[in-house]
Amino acid sequence: MLLLVPYAVLLRQHLRGQASRRATGLGLASYLVAELLMVVYLMPAISMGATERDVRFWVTMLGWPLCLLLAYAAAYSMAVDTTPSPVAVRAVVAE
């Protein structure tokens, strides 16, 4: 839920052709990490032994911060890499 708005804005910018490849790639990587973590997190714990539970714990503990950092990098790249709007204010130099 936390990343719903940044993903929606990135998708809108990408569909309009205004997002850079770097921002799109980082956003997609963040989304894929989040989805893979949901699969790992929601795996049934019935058939898991102690070792598998430890692996699942550490994957999720390292994965969520990675997901958030990738999303932050995508938002930052989208803000920095976008081209200026055509309505940008231009300085007028007096001659």
N, C-alpha and C positions, 0 to 999 in steps of 0.2 A: 504494500500500500504506500510505503514511503517513496518509492521510485516511480509511482504511476504517472505523476505529472511530468517529471523530466523525460521519461520514455515517450509520453504523448507529444511533448513539444519537439523532441528530437525527430520523431516520426513525421510530424507535420512539416518540419523544416526540410527533412530528407525528401518527402514527396513533392515539395515545391522546388526542389533543386537548390536550396539555399544552405544546406549543411555540407561541411567539408567531408572528405573521405575519412579523415582521421577521427572526426567526431562520430560519424556513423559507425566506423569500425569499433571504437571504444564503447559506444552505446550497445552495439550488438554483442560484444564480448561480455559486458556487464549483464545483459539480459540472459545470455546463455549460461553464465556462471550461476545466476540466480535460479534458473530453471533446473540445472543439474543438482544444485544444492537441495532443491525441493524434492527431487527424486531420492537423493541420499537420505534426507531428513525423514521422508515419509516411508522409507523401506520398513517392512514389518520386522519388529525386533524379536519375534518368536523364534525364528530359526537362527538367530545370531548368537554367537558365543561371546565371551568377554573381549577377545581380540578384535572382532568385527565391530563391537560397540565402541571400543576405544578409537578405532580408525574412523568410524562415523563421527564421533565427537570431535576429533581433531580436524577432520575435513570441514565440518560445519564451522568450527571456531576460527579457522583460517579463511574459509571461503566467503563468509558474509562481509568482513572488512575489505576483502579484495573486490567483491562486487560493488560495494559502496565507493571505493577509490576509483574503480573504472568508470562508474556513473559520474562521479565528480569530474574526472578528467574529460569525459565526453561533454559534459555541460560547459566546462571551461574552454575546451577546444571549439565548441560551437559558438561561444561568445567571442572568442578571439579571432577565429578564422572566417567569420562571416564577412561578406562584402558590405561596404556601406550602402545604405539605402539611397535610391536615386533622389530622394527629397532632402538629402543632407544639406545642412547650412554651410555655405561657402563664404570665405572671407573675401571682402571686396577691397582691393588695393587702390587707393586714390593716386592718380597720376599727377 
